[in-house]
Amino acid sequence: MLKKKITKLLVGTNNRGKLKEIAELLPKNLKIYSTSDFKIKSPIENGKTFEENSLIKARYFSKKSKMVCLSDDSGLEIDVLEGDPGIYSARWGGRKGDFIKAMNRVFKELDKKIDNWKTKKIKARFICALTIYGPNQKIINSIGKIEGHISPLMKGKNGFGYDPIFIPRGKKITFGQMSPSEKYKIDHRFKAFKKIKKFF
């Protein structure tokens, strides 16, 4: 069981964009470490769901560093692509994690599937699964989702990943066009984090 509030934490990701977003959400009095502080490479993510992959990462990084670890697994699901890219969101960018390549692949897949898809609202959502894993404590996890649709063009330079092609429900602009503070208040990671912040 959790003995006391967490005061220092390893953020289990080698993705700089993700590290920055998670650090922004965490309390300012928390001592945050990154996997690069320990020079730990990422594990093989062979789970079938965001939750499983999040746990694989949290457990692996925690055991390697002997610290409490918070890991995130997140991605974009597009309904007409049967939920793809889903848990393979990062892998669509290839070995170098090139998200321009990944977003172009989304466009190509949509071209194959639907005529004139750019004139339609293509439903999609971002999902984030967070897991806290550490010595002498129970596993804590949570999930956050935000619904929206795919932009027919890449727009905006903010954020990372698929942000330039995702328009959240009720908004006219992509995550890539939003200021970080505007995005952090509504996104999937914020929603997942809200459920676990009491542990800090």
C-alpha atoms as an extended CHARMM CRD file, in Angstrom:
* protein
*
       200  EXT
         1         1  MET       CA              0.0000000000        0.0000000000        0.0000000000  PROA      1               0.0000000000
         2         2  LEU       CA              0.9930000000        3.6090000000       -0.4260000000  PROA      2               0.0000000000
         3         3  LYS       CA              2.8490000000        4.6160000000        2.7300000000  PROA      3               0.0000000000
         4         4  LYS       CA              3.0170000000        8.3460000000        2.1150000000  PROA      4               0.0000000000
         5         5  LYS       CA              2.6160000000       10.9450000000       -0.6010000000  PROA      5               0.0000000000
         6         6  ILE       CA              5.0590000000       10.6210000000       -3.4590000000  PROA      6               0.0000000000
         7         7  THR       CA              7.7720000000       13.3090000000       -3.2100000000  PROA      7               0.0000000000
         8         8  LYS       CA             10.1600000000       12.2060000000       -5.9630000000  PROA      8               0.0000000000
         9         9  LEU       CA              9.2670000000       10.5620000000       -9.1930000000  PROA      9               0.0000000000
        10        10  LEU       CA             10.7890000000        9.1050000000      -12.3200000000  PROA      10              0.0000000000
        11        11  VAL       CA              8.8240000000       10.0150000000      -15.4570000000  PROA      11              0.0000000000
        12        12  GLY       CA              9.1280000000        6.8520000000      -17.5370000000  PROA      12              0.0000000000
        13        13  THR       CA              9.5040000000        8.0730000000      -21.0960000000  PROA      13              0.0000000000
        14        14  ASN       CA             12.2930000000        8.7450000000      -23.5690000000  PROA      14              0.0000000000
        15        15  ASN       CA              9.9680000000       11.0180000000      -25.5610000000  PROA      15              0.0000000000
        16        16  ARG       CA             10.9200000000       14.6330000000      -24.8270000000  PROA      16              0.0000000000
        17        17  GLY       CA              7.5390000000       16.0480000000      -25.8000000000  PROA      17              0.0000000000
        18        18  LYS       CA              5.7730000000       13.6850000000      -23.4230000000  PROA      18              0.0000000000
        19        19  LEU       CA              8.2670000000       14.3710000000      -20.6220000000  PROA      19              0.0000000000
        20        20  LYS       CA              7.6400000000       18.1230000000      -20.9440000000  PROA      20              0.0000000000
        21        21  GLU       CA              3.8330000000       17.7170000000      -20.8930000000  PROA      21              0.0000000000
        22        22  ILE       CA              3.8470000000       15.3530000000      -17.9000000000  PROA      22              0.0000000000
        23        23  ALA       CA              6.2670000000       17.5890000000      -15.9760000000  PROA      23              0.0000000000
        24        24  GLU       CA              3.9170000000       20.5520000000      -16.5780000000  PROA      24              0.0000000000
        25        25  LEU       CA              1.0550000000       18.6200000000      -14.9620000000  PROA      25              0.0000000000
        26        26  LEU       CA              2.9850000000       17.4670000000      -11.8860000000  PROA      26              0.0000000000
        27        27  PRO       CA              3.0990000000       19.5040000000       -8.6460000000  PROA      27              0.0000000000
        28        28  LYS       CA              5.9690000000       21.9830000000       -8.5820000000  PROA      28              0.0000000000
        29        29  ASN       CA              7.3000000000       20.6780000000       -5.2350000000  PROA      29              0.0000000000
        30        30  LEU       CA              7.8650000000       17.1920000000       -6.6770000000  PROA      30              0.0000000000
        31        31  LYS       CA             11.4450000000       16.2120000000       -7.5330000000  PROA      31              0.0000000000
        32        32  ILE       CA             11.2310000000       14.8890000000      -11.0980000000  PROA      32              0.0000000000
        33        33  TYR       CA             13.7520000000       12.5900000000      -12.7460000000  PROA      33              0.0000000000
        34        34  SER       CA             13.8030000000       11.4420000000      -16.3480000000  PROA      34              0.0000000000
        35        35  THR       CA             14.9640000000        8.1460000000      -17.8230000000  PROA      35              0.0000000000
        36        36  SER       CA             17.9190000000        9.9950000000      -19.3790000000  PROA      36              0.0000000000
        37        37  ASP       CA             19.1670000000       10.7580000000      -15.8170000000  PROA      37              0.0000000000
        38        38  PHE       CA             19.6270000000        6.9950000000      -15.4420000000  PROA      38              0.0000000000
        39        39  LYS       CA             20.4520000000        6.3490000000      -19.1260000000  PROA      39              0.0000000000
        40        40  ILE       CA             17.7200000000        3.7040000000      -19.3180000000  PROA      40              0.0000000000
        41        41  LYS       CA             16.5670000000        2.6010000000      -22.7620000000  PROA      41              0.0000000000
        42        42  SER       CA             12.8630000000        1.9440000000      -23.3260000000  PROA      42              0.0000000000
        43        43  PRO       CA             11.4650000000       -1.5890000000      -22.9630000000  PROA      43              0.0000000000
        44        44  ILE       CA              9.7320000000       -3.5280000000      -25.7370000000  PROA      44              0.0000000000
        45        45  GLU       CA              6.0570000000       -2.5530000000      -25.6220000000  PROA      45              0.0000000000
        46        46  ASN       CA              4.2740000000       -5.7880000000      -26.4640000000  PROA      46              0.0000000000
        47        47  GLY       CA              0.9900000000       -5.1290000000      -24.6580000000  PROA      47              0.0000000000
        48        48  LYS       CA             -2.3370000000       -5.2750000000      -26.4790000000  PROA      48              0.0000000000
        49        49  THR       CA             -3.7530000000       -2.1010000000      -24.8870000000  PROA      49              0.0000000000
        50        50  PHE       CA             -2.5980000000        1.3470000000      -23.7620000000  PROA      50              0.0000000000
        51        51  GLU       CA             -2.9970000000        0.1750000000      -20.1330000000  PROA      51              0.0000000000
        52        52  GLU       CA             -0.7740000000       -2.8820000000      -20.6370000000  PROA      52              0.0000000000
        53        53  ASN       CA              1.9740000000       -0.8720000000      -22.3530000000  PROA      53              0.0000000000
        54        54  SER       CA              1.8190000000        1.8290000000      -19.6900000000  PROA      54              0.0000000000
        55        55  LEU       CA              2.3080000000       -0.8220000000      -16.9770000000  PROA      55              0.0000000000
        56        56  ILE       CA              5.1690000000       -2.5130000000      -18.9020000000  PROA      56              0.0000000000
        57        57  LYS       CA              7.0230000000        0.8210000000      -19.0240000000  PROA      57              0.0000000000
        58        58  ALA       CA              6.3050000000        1.8490000000      -15.4190000000  PROA      58              0.0000000000
        59        59  ARG       CA              7.3830000000       -1.5360000000      -14.0120000000  PROA      59              0.0000000000
        60        60  TYR       CA             10.5140000000       -1.6990000000      -16.1630000000  PROA      60              0.0000000000
        61        61  PHE       CA             11.7410000000        1.8360000000      -15.4370000000  PROA      61              0.0000000000
        62        62  SER       CA             10.9050000000        1.5140000000      -11.7270000000  PROA      62              0.0000000000
        63        63  LYS       CA             12.8800000000       -1.7300000000      -11.3680000000  PROA      63              0.0000000000
        64        64  LYS       CA             15.8560000000       -0.3210000000      -13.2800000000  PROA      64              0.0000000000
        65        65  SER       CA             15.9690000000        2.9030000000      -11.2460000000  PROA      65              0.0000000000
        66        66  LYS       CA             14.5720000000        1.5690000000       -7.9100000000  PROA      66              0.0000000000
        67        67  MET       CA             12.2840000000        4.6030000000       -7.8760000000  PROA      67              0.0000000000
        68        68  VAL       CA              8.5560000000        5.2310000000       -8.0540000000  PROA      68              0.0000000000
        69        69  CYS       CA              7.8050000000        5.6790000000      -11.7450000000  PROA      69              0.0000000000
        70        70  LEU       CA              4.9420000000        7.3070000000      -13.6460000000  PROA      70              0.0000000000
        71        71  SER       CA              4.5840000000        6.0700000000      -17.2300000000  PROA      71              0.0000000000
        72        72  ASP       CA              2.1900000000        7.0550000000      -19.9450000000  PROA      72              0.0000000000
        73        73  ASP       CA              1.0620000000        5.1860000000      -23.0150000000  PROA      73              0.0000000000
        74        74  SER       CA             -1.0180000000        7.2200000000      -25.3680000000  PROA      74              0.0000000000
        75        75  GLY       CA             -2.1050000000        7.4560000000      -28.9430000000  PROA      75              0.0000000000
        76        76  LEU       CA             -4.6470000000        8.4070000000      -31.5500000000  PROA      76              0.0000000000
        77        77  GLU       CA             -7.6080000000        6.2100000000      -32.4940000000  PROA      77              0.0000000000
        78        78  ILE       CA             -9.4880000000        6.8770000000      -35.7420000000  PROA      78              0.0000000000
        79        79  ASP       CA            -12.8800000000        5.1680000000      -36.0230000000  PROA      79              0.0000000000
        80        80  VAL       CA            -12.9430000000        4.5800000000      -39.7950000000  PROA      80              0.0000000000
        81        81  LEU       CA             -9.4580000000        3.0260000000      -39.5840000000  PROA      81              0.0000000000
        82        82  GLU       CA            -10.7800000000        0.5160000000      -37.0230000000  PROA      82              0.0000000000
        83        83  GLY       CA             -9.0190000000        2.3250000000      -34.2040000000  PROA      83              0.0000000000
        84        84  ASP       CA             -5.6380000000        2.6520000000      -35.9420000000  PROA      84              0.0000000000
        85        85  PRO       CA             -2.9760000000        3.8690000000      -35.3530000000  PROA      85              0.0000000000
        86        86  GLY       CA             -3.9820000000        3.1990000000      -31.6970000000  PROA      86              0.0000000000
        87        87  ILE       CA             -1.2250000000        1.5530000000      -29.6470000000  PROA      87              0.0000000000
        88        88  TYR       CA              1.0040000000        1.7410000000      -32.7390000000  PROA      88              0.0000000000
        89        89  SER       CA              0.7500000000        5.5590000000      -32.9280000000  PROA      89              0.0000000000
        90        90  ALA       CA              4.4740000000        6.1390000000      -32.3270000000  PROA      90              0.0000000000
        91        91  ARG       CA              5.4760000000        3.2320000000      -34.5680000000  PROA      91              0.0000000000
        92        92  TRP       CA              3.6950000000        4.8130000000      -37.5530000000  PROA      92              0.0000000000
        93        93  GLY       CA              6.5020000000        7.3790000000      -37.4370000000  PROA      93              0.0000000000
        94        94  GLY       CA              9.1010000000        4.6770000000      -38.1400000000  PROA      94              0.0000000000
        95        95  ARG       CA             12.3590000000        4.1130000000      -36.3160000000  PROA      95              0.0000000000
        96        96  LYS       CA             13.1060000000        7.7870000000      -35.9860000000  PROA      96              0.0000000000
        97        97  GLY       CA              9.6560000000        8.6490000000      -34.6430000000  PROA      97              0.0000000000
        98        98  ASP       CA              8.9930000000       11.0000000000      -37.5570000000  PROA      98              0.0000000000
        99        99  PHE       CA              5.4630000000       12.2770000000      -36.9540000000  PROA      99              0.0000000000
       100       100  ILE       CA              5.2750000000       14.1360000000      -40.2780000000  PROA      100             0.0000000000
       101       101  LYS       CA              5.6290000000       10.6780000000      -41.8220000000  PROA      101             0.0000000000
       102       102  ALA       CA              3.0250000000        9.2900000000      -39.3690000000  PROA      102             0.0000000000
       103       103  MET       CA              0.4980000000       12.0510000000      -40.1640000000  PROA      103             0.0000000000
       104       104  ASN       CA              1.0160000000       11.5630000000      -43.8970000000  PROA      104             0.0000000000
       105       105  ARG       CA              0.3520000000        7.8650000000      -43.3670000000  PROA      105             0.0000000000
       106       106  VAL       CA             -2.9510000000        8.7500000000      -41.6500000000  PROA      106             0.0000000000
       107       107  PHE       CA             -3.8950000000       10.8410000000      -44.7020000000  PROA      107             0.0000000000
       108       108  LYS       CA             -2.9320000000        8.0130000000      -47.0830000000  PROA      108             0.0000000000
       109       109  GLU       CA             -4.9510000000        5.4390000000      -45.1270000000  PROA      109             0.0000000000
       110       110  LEU       CA             -7.9700000000        7.7750000000      -45.1120000000  PROA      110             0.0000000000
       111       111  ASP       CA             -7.5840000000        8.3520000000      -48.8770000000  PROA      111             0.0000000000
       112       112  LYS       CA             -7.7780000000        4.5820000000      -49.4140000000  PROA      112             0.0000000000
       113       113  LYS       CA            -10.8060000000        4.1880000000      -47.1830000000  PROA      113             0.0000000000
       114       114  ILE       CA            -13.0750000000        7.1510000000      -47.9370000000  PROA      114             0.0000000000
       115       115  ASP       CA            -13.6590000000        9.2970000000      -51.0330000000  PROA      115             0.0000000000
       116       116  ASN       CA            -13.3920000000       13.0380000000      -50.3270000000  PROA      116             0.0000000000
       117       117  TRP       CA            -12.7250000000       12.3540000000      -46.6430000000  PROA      117             0.0000000000
       118       118  LYS       CA            -11.3600000000       15.9060000000      -46.2560000000  PROA      118             0.0000000000
       119       119  THR       CA            -14.8970000000       17.2740000000      -46.6100000000  PROA      119             0.0000000000
       120       120  LYS       CA            -16.1990000000       15.0320000000      -43.8000000000  PROA      120             0.0000000000
       121       121  LYS       CA            -15.7880000000       14.9260000000      -40.0410000000  PROA      121             0.0000000000
       122       122  ILE       CA            -13.5460000000       11.9270000000      -39.4050000000  PROA      122             0.0000000000
       123       123  LYS       CA            -14.1160000000       10.9400000000      -35.7770000000  PROA      123             0.0000000000
       124       124  ALA       CA            -11.0370000000       10.3250000000      -33.6660000000  PROA      124             0.0000000000
       125       125  ARG       CA             -9.8670000000       10.4480000000      -30.0910000000  PROA      125             0.0000000000
       126       126  PHE       CA             -6.6660000000       10.7020000000      -28.1170000000  PROA      126             0.0000000000
       127       127  ILE       CA             -6.3030000000        8.2000000000      -25.2700000000  PROA      127             0.0000000000
       128       128  CYS       CA             -3.8020000000        8.3010000000      -22.4240000000  PROA      128             0.0000000000
       129       129  ALA       CA             -3.1880000000        5.5190000000      -19.8880000000  PROA      129             0.0000000000
       130       130  LEU       CA             -1.0660000000        6.4750000000      -16.8680000000  PROA      130             0.0000000000
       131       131  THR       CA              0.4820000000        3.9960000000      -14.4280000000  PROA      131             0.0000000000
       132       132  ILE       CA              2.3630000000        4.6150000000      -11.1950000000  PROA      132             0.0000000000
       133       133  TYR       CA              4.5510000000        1.6950000000      -10.1470000000  PROA      133             0.0000000000
       134       134  GLY       CA              7.0940000000        1.5900000000       -7.3630000000  PROA      134             0.0000000000
       135       135  PRO       CA              8.6960000000       -0.3400000000       -4.5480000000  PROA      135             0.0000000000
       136       136  ASN       CA              6.2800000000       -1.0670000000       -1.6460000000  PROA      136             0.0000000000
       137       137  GLN       CA              3.2190000000        0.3880000000       -3.2330000000  PROA      137             0.0000000000
       138       138  LYS       CA              0.1280000000       -0.7680000000       -5.0660000000  PROA      138             0.0000000000
       139       139  ILE       CA             -0.1150000000       -0.1370000000       -8.7770000000  PROA      139             0.0000000000
       140       140  ILE       CA             -2.1620000000        2.9600000000       -9.5920000000  PROA      140             0.0000000000
       141       141  ASN       CA             -3.5900000000        3.5640000000      -13.0440000000  PROA      141             0.0000000000
       142       142  SER       CA             -5.9950000000        5.8570000000      -14.8300000000  PROA      142             0.0000000000
       143       143  ILE       CA             -7.2580000000        6.5980000000      -18.3200000000  PROA      143             0.0000000000
       144       144  GLY       CA             -8.1370000000        9.8760000000      -19.9970000000  PROA      144             0.0000000000
       145       145  LYS       CA             -9.7780000000       10.4360000000      -23.4000000000  PROA      145             0.0000000000
       146       146  ILE       CA            -10.6100000000       13.4060000000      -25.5660000000  PROA      146             0.0000000000
       147       147  GLU       CA            -12.9170000000       13.1370000000      -28.5760000000  PROA      147             0.0000000000
       148       148  GLY       CA            -12.5130000000       15.1130000000      -31.7660000000  PROA      148             0.0000000000
       149       149  HSD       CA            -11.9210000000       14.7860000000      -35.4930000000  PROA      149             0.0000000000
       150       150  ILE       CA             -9.0910000000       14.7710000000      -38.0220000000  PROA      150             0.0000000000
       151       151  SER       CA             -8.0100000000       18.0060000000      -39.6920000000  PROA      151             0.0000000000
       152       152  PRO       CA             -7.6480000000       17.7100000000      -43.4910000000  PROA      152             0.0000000000
       153       153  LEU       CA             -4.3220000000       19.5930000000      -43.2250000000  PROA      153             0.0000000000
       154       154  MET       CA             -1.4730000000       19.6820000000      -40.7150000000  PROA      154             0.0000000000
       155       155  LYS       CA             -1.8560000000       22.9270000000      -38.8030000000  PROA      155             0.0000000000
       156       156  GLY       CA              0.2210000000       24.4610000000      -36.0290000000  PROA      156             0.0000000000
       157       157  LYS       CA              3.7180000000       23.9880000000      -34.6610000000  PROA      157             0.0000000000
       158       158  ASN       CA              2.9080000000       23.4670000000      -30.9720000000  PROA      158             0.0000000000
       159       159  GLY       CA              2.6590000000       20.2060000000      -29.0870000000  PROA      159             0.0000000000
       160       160  PHE       CA              4.0820000000       17.0310000000      -30.5830000000  PROA      160             0.0000000000
       161       161  GLY       CA              3.0380000000       13.8060000000      -32.2510000000  PROA      161             0.0000000000
       162       162  TYR       CA             -0.3000000000       13.9730000000      -34.0570000000  PROA      162             0.0000000000
       163       163  ASP       CA             -1.2980000000       17.3170000000      -32.4930000000  PROA      163             0.0000000000
       164       164  PRO       CA             -1.3060000000       19.2100000000      -35.8600000000  PROA      164             0.0000000000
       165       165  ILE       CA             -4.0720000000       16.9770000000      -37.2840000000  PROA      165             0.0000000000
       166       166  PHE       CA             -6.3670000000       16.6160000000      -34.2430000000  PROA      166             0.0000000000
       167       167  ILE       CA             -9.2180000000       19.0720000000      -33.6530000000  PROA      167             0.0000000000
       168       168  PRO       CA            -10.8330000000       18.5120000000      -30.2320000000  PROA      168             0.0000000000
       169       169  ARG       CA            -14.6210000000       18.4650000000      -30.0530000000  PROA      169             0.0000000000
       170       170  GLY       CA            -16.0950000000       21.9380000000      -29.7020000000  PROA      170             0.0000000000
       171       171  LYS       CA            -12.9400000000       23.6590000000      -31.0240000000  PROA      171             0.0000000000
       172       172  LYS       CA            -12.0820000000       25.0690000000      -34.4500000000  PROA      172             0.0000000000
       173       173  ILE       CA             -8.3090000000       24.6620000000      -34.2110000000  PROA      173             0.0000000000
       174       174  THR       CA             -5.9110000000       21.7330000000      -33.8410000000  PROA      174             0.0000000000
       175       175  PHE       CA             -3.9050000000       20.9030000000      -30.7280000000  PROA      175             0.0000000000
       176       176  GLY       CA             -0.8960000000       22.0350000000      -32.7710000000  PROA      176             0.0000000000
       177       177  GLN       CA             -2.3860000000       25.5370000000      -33.0310000000  PROA      177             0.0000000000
       178       178  MET       CA             -3.2370000000       25.8340000000      -29.3310000000  PROA      178             0.0000000000
       179       179  SER       CA             -0.9970000000       27.3710000000      -26.7280000000  PROA      179             0.0000000000
       180       180  PRO       CA              0.3930000000       24.7150000000      -24.3440000000  PROA      180             0.0000000000
       181       181  SER       CA             -1.6590000000       26.1260000000      -21.4550000000  PROA      181             0.0000000000
       182       182  GLU       CA             -4.8910000000       25.8900000000      -23.4750000000  PROA      182             0.0000000000
       183       183  LYS       CA             -4.1460000000       22.3060000000      -24.5400000000  PROA      183             0.0000000000
       184       184  TYR       CA             -3.0710000000       21.1170000000      -21.0650000000  PROA      184             0.0000000000
       185       185  LYS       CA             -6.4380000000       22.1640000000      -19.6110000000  PROA      185             0.0000000000
       186       186  ILE       CA             -8.4630000000       19.8440000000      -21.8430000000  PROA      186             0.0000000000
       187       187  ASP       CA             -6.3260000000       17.0520000000      -23.2380000000  PROA      187             0.0000000000
       188       188  HSD       CA             -6.3430000000       13.2860000000      -22.5950000000  PROA      188             0.0000000000
       189       189  ARG       CA             -3.2030000000       13.4120000000      -20.4300000000  PROA      189             0.0000000000
       190       190  PHE       CA             -4.7280000000       16.0970000000      -18.1840000000  PROA      190             0.0000000000
       191       191  LYS       CA             -7.9150000000       14.0320000000      -17.7860000000  PROA      191             0.0000000000
       192       192  ALA       CA             -5.9430000000       10.9090000000      -16.8430000000  PROA      192             0.0000000000
       193       193  PHE       CA             -3.7170000000       12.8940000000      -14.4890000000  PROA      193             0.0000000000
       194       194  LYS       CA             -6.6720000000       14.4890000000      -12.6810000000  PROA      194             0.0000000000
       195       195  LYS       CA             -7.6570000000       11.0300000000      -11.4400000000  PROA      195             0.0000000000
       196       196  ILE       CA             -4.2610000000       10.2900000000       -9.8360000000  PROA      196             0.0000000000
       197       197  LYS       CA             -3.0220000000       13.6830000000       -8.6550000000  PROA      197             0.0000000000
       198       198  LYS       CA             -4.1840000000       13.0130000000       -5.0910000000  PROA      198             0.0000000000
       199       199  PHE       CA             -1.2360000000       10.6370000000       -4.7140000000  PROA      199             0.0000000000
       200       200  PHE       CA              1.2730000000       13.5060000000       -4.9400000000  PROA      200             0.0000000000
